Amino acid sequence: MDFDTPPEPIEVLPSDGWRTVSTITWAGVFGALLAVAISSRTIGRPIWWLGPSSTPASPFLITIPLAIILLPLVATLRYPRHMTTTSWVCSLALIATGIAELTSNPAISLAVVVIGIAALMESIAVVVVMRQYR
């Protein structure tokens, strides 16, 4: 027995329950962001990545919020080791997209920020639970 080598750290993966919570959270974020996008277009104050119906934004801009939502979903389903990091980074990115439009469209911007904060709370909960049950 070699007592001089330190033990290797044990990697804790999220349980299936937390993976389900993360999947449901990001599916809910997609639904909520879709509702905000439709509402913003309906009231005539479209969100920056949609643009007005007369001159829609570039398709590249629409991929930004779509990627922000799909990355954590893919990480949760395929790469659970990176689930928490991807989730909180994308939550902060979603909050940043809402803050970007705060002066020109405050109500829609606030809705996007609240959605991002809700996703961030789920990310924080997963990190706290994983650290507690190591």
C-alpha positions as CSV (number, residue, x, y, z in Angstrom):
1,M,0.0,0.0,0.0
2,D,1.3,3.4,-1.0
3,F,0.2,6.0,1.5
4,D,2.0,8.9,-0.2
5,T,-0.3,9.3,-3.2
6,P,-3.4,11.3,-2.6
7,P,-6.8,9.7,-3.5
8,E,-8.3,10.6,-6.8
9,P,-11.3,12.9,-6.6
10,I,-14.6,11.2,-7.2
11,E,-16.5,12.7,-10.0
12,V,-20.2,13.2,-9.2
13,L,-22.6,13.1,-12.1
14,P,-26.1,14.6,-11.8
15,S,-28.7,12.0,-11.1
16,D,-31.4,11.1,-13.5
17,G,-33.9,13.2,-11.5
18,W,-31.8,16.3,-11.8
19,R,-31.3,15.7,-15.5
20,T,-35.1,15.5,-15.8
21,V,-35.5,18.8,-13.9
22,S,-32.9,20.4,-16.2
23,T,-34.6,19.1,-19.3
24,I,-38.0,20.3,-18.1
25,T,-36.5,23.7,-17.1
26,W,-34.9,24.3,-20.5
27,A,-38.0,23.1,-22.4
28,G,-40.0,25.6,-20.2
29,V,-37.4,28.3,-21.1
30,F,-38.0,27.6,-24.8
31,G,-41.8,27.9,-24.3
32,A,-41.5,31.1,-22.3
33,L,-39.1,32.7,-24.7
34,L,-41.4,31.7,-27.6
35,A,-44.3,33.3,-25.9
36,V,-42.3,36.5,-25.3
37,A,-41.3,36.6,-28.9
38,I,-44.8,36.1,-30.2
39,S,-46.2,38.7,-27.7
40,S,-43.5,41.2,-28.6
41,R,-44.3,40.8,-32.3
42,T,-48.0,41.0,-31.6
43,I,-47.8,44.3,-29.7
44,G,-45.6,45.8,-32.3
45,R,-42.4,46.0,-30.2
46,P,-40.5,43.0,-31.4
47,I,-37.5,41.7,-29.5
48,W,-34.1,42.6,-31.1
49,W,-33.4,39.2,-32.6
50,L,-36.7,39.1,-34.4
51,G,-37.0,42.5,-35.8
52,P,-40.3,44.1,-37.1
53,S,-42.4,42.0,-39.4
54,S,-41.8,44.5,-42.3
55,T,-38.0,44.0,-42.0
56,P,-37.2,40.8,-40.1
57,A,-33.8,40.4,-38.5
58,S,-31.2,38.3,-40.0
59,P,-31.6,34.5,-39.6
60,F,-28.2,34.6,-37.8
61,L,-29.7,36.7,-35.0
62,I,-32.5,34.2,-34.5
63,T,-29.9,31.4,-33.9
64,I,-28.5,33.2,-30.9
65,P,-31.4,32.6,-28.5
66,L,-32.0,29.2,-30.1
67,A,-28.4,28.2,-29.4
68,I,-28.7,29.5,-25.9
69,I,-31.6,27.1,-25.3
70,L,-30.4,24.1,-27.3
71,L,-26.9,23.9,-25.7
72,P,-28.1,23.1,-22.2
73,L,-30.6,20.7,-23.5
74,V,-28.0,18.8,-25.5
75,A,-25.6,18.9,-22.6
76,T,-28.3,17.6,-20.2
77,L,-29.3,14.7,-22.5
78,R,-25.9,13.7,-24.0
79,Y,-23.1,15.1,-21.8
80,P,-24.3,15.2,-18.2
81,R,-20.8,15.9,-17.0
82,H,-21.0,19.4,-18.5
83,M,-24.7,20.0,-17.7
84,T,-24.3,22.4,-14.8
85,T,-21.6,24.5,-16.4
86,T,-23.4,24.8,-19.7
87,S,-26.7,25.6,-17.9
88,W,-25.4,28.5,-15.9
89,V,-23.4,29.9,-18.7
90,C,-26.4,29.9,-21.0
91,S,-28.6,31.3,-18.3
92,L,-26.2,34.3,-17.9
93,A,-26.2,34.6,-21.7
94,L,-30.0,34.7,-21.8
95,I,-29.9,37.4,-19.1
96,A,-27.4,39.4,-21.1
97,T,-29.6,39.2,-24.2
98,G,-32.5,40.7,-22.2
99,I,-30.3,43.4,-20.7
100,A,-29.1,44.4,-24.2
101,E,-32.6,45.8,-25.0
102,L,-33.4,47.3,-21.6
103,T,-33.5,50.9,-22.8
104,S,-35.5,50.4,-26.0
105,N,-38.0,47.8,-25.0
106,P,-38.1,47.5,-21.2
107,A,-41.1,45.3,-20.7
108,I,-40.0,42.6,-23.2
109,S,-36.4,42.9,-21.9
110,L,-37.6,42.4,-18.3
111,A,-39.5,39.3,-19.3
112,V,-36.4,37.8,-20.9
113,V,-34.3,38.6,-17.9
114,V,-36.8,37.0,-15.5
115,I,-36.8,33.8,-17.7
116,G,-33.0,33.8,-17.6
117,I,-33.0,34.2,-13.8
118,A,-35.4,31.3,-13.4
119,A,-33.1,29.1,-15.5
120,L,-30.1,30.3,-13.4
121,M,-31.9,29.4,-10.2
122,E,-32.3,25.8,-11.5
123,S,-28.6,25.7,-12.3
124,I,-27.6,26.9,-8.9
125,A,-29.9,24.3,-7.3
126,V,-28.2,21.5,-9.2
127,V,-24.8,22.7,-8.2
128,V,-25.7,23.0,-4.5
129,V,-27.3,19.6,-4.4
130,M,-24.4,18.0,-6.2
131,R,-21.9,19.5,-3.8
132,Q,-23.9,18.5,-0.8
133,Y,-24.2,14.9,-1.7
134,R,-20.6,14.1,-2.7
